[in-house]
Amino acid sequence: MTINILFSASSEGWEKYQIPLQTHLDRLGLPYRLATEFDPEQVDYIIYAPNADVSDFRPFTRCKAVLNLWAGVEDIAPNETLTIPLARMVDHGLTHGMTEWVVGHVLRHHLGMDRHTMGQTGVWTPHIPPLAQERLVTVLGLGELGEHCARSLAALGFQMRGWSRRAKEVENIACFAGKDGLRTALTGADFVVLLLPDTANTENTLNRETLALLNRGAFVINPGRGPLIDDDALLEALDSGQIAHATLDVFRTEPLPKDHPYWAHDKVTVTPHIAAATRPECAAPVIVENIRRGEAGEPFLHLVDRQSGY
């Protein structure tokens, strides 16, 4: 029987993904149809992005799984009409792209690069930064992305702590869990990197209380989700000097409104949600592997825990 695969995302996404998906599907050697339109009752798999038109999954009575193109699933996981397996995107490109962005910005602030790139004034101002081993970095969220970032920073010599909802063990990382563990993980940290999912339990993880736990003059780096930070509390901490700088890639409203205080703040760097992008050449084989597994009766990869929301 022919496998019918619905690509439900933007037209721009279809242009990027069609050929990579077809290339990997052809290698399966199974009959398939990949298209942007099907009668719902004929669909076996949905390749999905939350910016798609599909919001009611009840008509897709034959569908075996929804395969998300994005790492974040907060816009689809709560959908009560979706009762079949949902897989999030975990791939080489996302992981390494995120790690490169995080490591780059940690090193930028650690080395004080802005002093020179923003300070071409003709004044000779030597600045010798501490060694990485003298800096404490806390990564909040030890999933695929967080763990890889933490390992990479540890390899550079930084003192590393990590925090997750459930207890974990990661080599060369001091791991903490739970409410008390969060306080311990943040206390005295010079950097905090946020890579938690967006759930009711993670909203405002960084707030007035938790920001005060960091070492004075600490750096905040958020490539995770905008609601993880209480924006007013962060602005207060920046103005008081408790936080030296915040590099933010994600926001509660995107694009970030032109009148938002972050744009004009001299201690904030705004990047336009580019820390980790899904690259078709990396994502296509992950999607196709899950289709192969579905046809072979094997467990799907990267399934979302619908109760926890990620």
DAZI-V484591 format. One record per pair of residues at least 24 apart in sequence whose C-alpha atoms are under 7 Angstrom apart, sorted by the first residue. I is the first residue (numbers start at 0). J is the second residue. D is the distance in whole Angstrom. If there is no record, write none. Layout:
# DAZI-V484591
<<I | J | D> <I | J | D>>
This chain:
# DAZI-V484591
<<1 | 30 | 5> <1 | 31 | 5> <1 | 32 | 7> <2 | 30 | 6> <2 | 31 | 4> <2 | 32 | 6> <2 | 43 | 6> <3 | 31 | 6> <3 | 32 | 5> <3 | 33 | 6> <3 | 41 | 7> <3 | 42 | 5> <3 | 43 | 5> <3 | 44 | 7> <4 | 32 | 6> <4 | 33 | 5> <4 | 34 | 7> <4 | 42 | 6> <4 | 43 | 6> <4 | 44 | 5> <4 | 45 | 6> <5 | 33 | 6> <5 | 34 | 5> <5 | 35 | 6> <5 | 36 | 6> <5 | 37 | 7> <5 | 42 | 6> <5 | 44 | 6> <5 | 45 | 5> <5 | 46 | 6> <6 | 33 | 7> <6 | 34 | 6> <6 | 35 | 5> <6 | 45 | 6> <6 | 46 | 5> <6 | 47 | 6> <7 | 35 | 6> <7 | 45 | 7> <7 | 46 | 6> <7 | 47 | 5> <7 | 48 | 7> <7 | 51 | 6> <8 | 47 | 6> <8 | 48 | 5> <8 | 50 | 6> <8 | 51 | 4> <9 | 50 | 7> <9 | 51 | 6> <15 | 279 | 7> <16 | 279 | 6> <19 | 279 | 7> <19 | 280 | 6> <19 | 283 | 6> <20 | 283 | 5> <23 | 284 | 6> <23 | 287 | 7> <24 | 287 | 6> <49 | 74 | 6> <49 | 75 | 7> <55 | 80 | 6> <56 | 80 | 5> <56 | 81 | 5> <66 | 286 | 7> <69 | 277 | 7> <72 | 309 | 6> <73 | 197 | 6> <73 | 308 | 7> <76 | 305 | 6> <76 | 308 | 6> <84 | 302 | 7> <85 | 302 | 6> <85 | 303 | 6> <86 | 300 | 7> <86 | 301 | 5> <86 | 302 | 4> <86 | 303 | 6> <87 | 301 | 6> <87 | 302 | 6> <87 | 303 | 6> <89 | 301 | 7> <90 | 281 | 6> <90 | 282 | 6> <90 | 285 | 7> <91 | 281 | 6> <92 | 277 | 7> <92 | 278 | 6> <92 | 281 | 6> <93 | 275 | 5> <93 | 276 | 6> <93 | 277 | 6> <94 | 144 | 5> <96 | 274 | 7> <96 | 275 | 5> <97 | 144 | 7> <97 | 274 | 5> <97 | 275 | 5> <98 | 147 | 7> <98 | 148 | 5> <100 | 274 | 6> <101 | 148 | 7> <102 | 152 | 7> <131 | 155 | 7> <131 | 156 | 5> <131 | 157 | 5> <132 | 156 | 5> <132 | 157 | 5> <132 | 158 | 6> <134 | 158 | 6> <134 | 189 | 6> <135 | 159 | 6> <135 | 188 | 5> <135 | 189 | 5> <135 | 190 | 7> <136 | 160 | 6> <136 | 188 | 6> <136 | 189 | 6> <136 | 190 | 5> <136 | 191 | 6> <137 | 161 | 5> <137 | 184 | 6> <137 | 185 | 6> <137 | 188 | 6> <137 | 190 | 6> <137 | 191 | 5> <137 | 192 | 6> <138 | 162 | 6> <138 | 191 | 6> <138 | 192 | 5> <138 | 193 | 6> <139 | 163 | 6> <139 | 192 | 6> <139 | 193 | 5> <139 | 194 | 6> <139 | 195 | 6> <140 | 193 | 7> <140 | 194 | 5> <140 | 195 | 5> <145 | 194 | 6> <160 | 184 | 6> <185 | 212 | 6> <185 | 213 | 6> <186 | 212 | 5> <186 | 213 | 5> <187 | 212 | 6> <187 | 213 | 5> <187 | 214 | 4> <188 | 213 | 5> <188 | 214 | 5> <188 | 217 | 7> <189 | 213 | 7> <189 | 214 | 5> <189 | 217 | 4> <189 | 218 | 6> <190 | 217 | 6> <190 | 218 | 5> <190 | 219 | 6> <191 | 218 | 6> <191 | 219 | 5> <191 | 220 | 6> <192 | 219 | 6> <192 | 220 | 5> <192 | 221 | 6> <193 | 220 | 6> <193 | 221 | 5> <193 | 222 | 6> <193 | 223 | 6> <194 | 222 | 6> <194 | 223 | 4> <195 | 223 | 6> <196 | 223 | 7> <196 | 224 | 7> <196 | 309 | 7> <197 | 224 | 6> <197 | 226 | 7> <197 | 227 | 7> <198 | 308 | 7> <201 | 227 | 6> <202 | 226 | 5> <202 | 227 | 5> <202 | 228 | 7> <203 | 227 | 5> <203 | 228 | 5> <203 | 229 | 5> <204 | 228 | 6> <205 | 229 | 6> <206 | 232 | 6> <207 | 232 | 5> <215 | 241 | 5> <215 | 242 | 6> <216 | 240 | 6> <216 | 241 | 5> <216 | 242 | 5> <216 | 243 | 5> <217 | 241 | 7> <217 | 242 | 5> <217 | 243 | 6> <218 | 242 | 6> <218 | 243 | 6> <218 | 244 | 5> <218 | 245 | 6> <219 | 244 | 6> <219 | 245 | 5> <219 | 246 | 6> <220 | 245 | 6> <220 | 246 | 5> <220 | 247 | 6> <221 | 246 | 6> <221 | 247 | 5> <221 | 248 | 6> <221 | 249 | 7> <222 | 247 | 6> <222 | 248 | 5> <222 | 249 | 6> <222 | 274 | 6> <223 | 249 | 7> <224 | 249 | 5> <224 | 250 | 7> <225 | 249 | 5> <225 | 250 | 4> <225 | 251 | 5> <226 | 250 | 7> <226 | 251 | 6> <237 | 266 | 7> <248 | 272 | 5> <248 | 273 | 7> <248 | 274 | 7>>
